[in-house]
Amino acid sequence: MIDLNTLEDLSLLRESVDLECKLAQGQNGQGEIPKDFWSSYSAMANAHGGVVLLGVREKDGAFSIAGLSHGAKLRTDLFNNLNNPAKVSANLLTDAEVEEWVVDGKTILAIRIPQATRKQKPVYLHGQPLGNTYRRLNDGDRKCDDETVKRMLAEQVEDSRDARILDKFGMRDLDANSLHAYRNAFAVHRPGHPWLNTDDNDFLRLIGGWREDCASGEAGLTGAGLLMFGQWTSIVEAFPLYFLDYQERPANTQSQTRWLDRIVPDGAWSGNLYDFFRRVIRKLTEDLKVPFVLQGGERVDDTPGHQALREALVNALIHADYTGRASVLVVKQPSGFVFRNPGMMRVPVAQALAGGASDCRNRTLHQLFLFINLGERAGSGLPKIRSGWEDMGHAMHLADSFEPFEQTTLKMNWGRGFSGVLTETPLKTPLKTPEKILTAMRHQAEITIPELAQLLGKSESAVKRAIRKLRDANQIERVGGDKGGHWQVRS
């Protein structure tokens, strides 16, 4: 929740992706819930949540307190409408999310709208999701197109997006070499397993690549089976937007050479997920230093760095939405690595990093990697990546976004940086937000506002307010422009 206690705090407000201010005076000046509140409610619920302040006037970017004369009545009207399915599809609020604040002797209503869960999305208005679903982008409420709404509905209904039986797809659509390479890896990690004695059809069925629906009698390849072992032409027939891309980029971003090495489905290899993993993991780890460590008399070549990169690659593949418009993109560059997959996070970023809760989009793919000792059990993948990478002294950042397409990006940079939560030193006075920002900027020169917000557990608007205070106090200065530049601490 934002802090708004004085008129000075009010002067720092800016409408943003997580803050909206509304006058809420009504036609007779007695106060009412504005009609456009509901599009903001839907938009924030379908994005990352946010705060709406009622009783605040905005003019030319400046804010002033108008106040509400009947705050209790507005609260009652709010909850009556929230529990009316004809008005809005889900009530996400409790009493704790709606507070009355007194600023300069006037009362305003602060409404904290949480991010809806996957099962609650889409949050829509007027009893009809198509045409009445909104999402918060920048500082506005944007109406979602039908494709986006249908994807939300599919996410809501399908716990695992890769278990669906694909009509008219069969063994002929698989790459035999990929399946046999996987079977060899399975045999290495699970010697003596009874499934090793089955033929390809039975083996595929046992691991989840082929499924029979007892209720309908339908049988065939699952989405996971085709994605993991299929041929490129068959995969894109079932998933028209499917694309995999590995790039090794040069240090000079202005160079005519856009990449030094690239792997994409080009007809020279199968184009499936298993072969992409096998090709890319070698590229990612080939330059990692391996210290001389003996364990049981044998040298250990699998360092925490190898493990973190391997887990990050698997994580991107099993959480991808293969119906989405973004591609799977893996980048190796001098500053570190980037893993991008189509689709938003199914749980909030902070919850995913903390571990213990998981909502894997492709649970069969996850299991296929687990069978050959790749990937982590539910809820432990990202924490393991984070701990392994940070223990080596490097920085990691996880975020999802709606623009230009729904996507999740994991950045793993070389060098010291902050990617976790700043903790206080015992027995010392806790650091205030501006002091924490200064500390983070000293350790990670080009840290961004979203990264600071995640690091501090604050909203982006709160971070921006703190940065403006630091700027006005001449403690930081801007290096470069609004785009591409960064703040740095004055020496």
Summary of the structure (lengths in Angstrom):
residues: 491
radius of gyration: 25.5
end to end distance: 32.4
largest distance: 83.9
contacts: 1510
relative contact order: 0.09
helix: 35%
strand: 21%
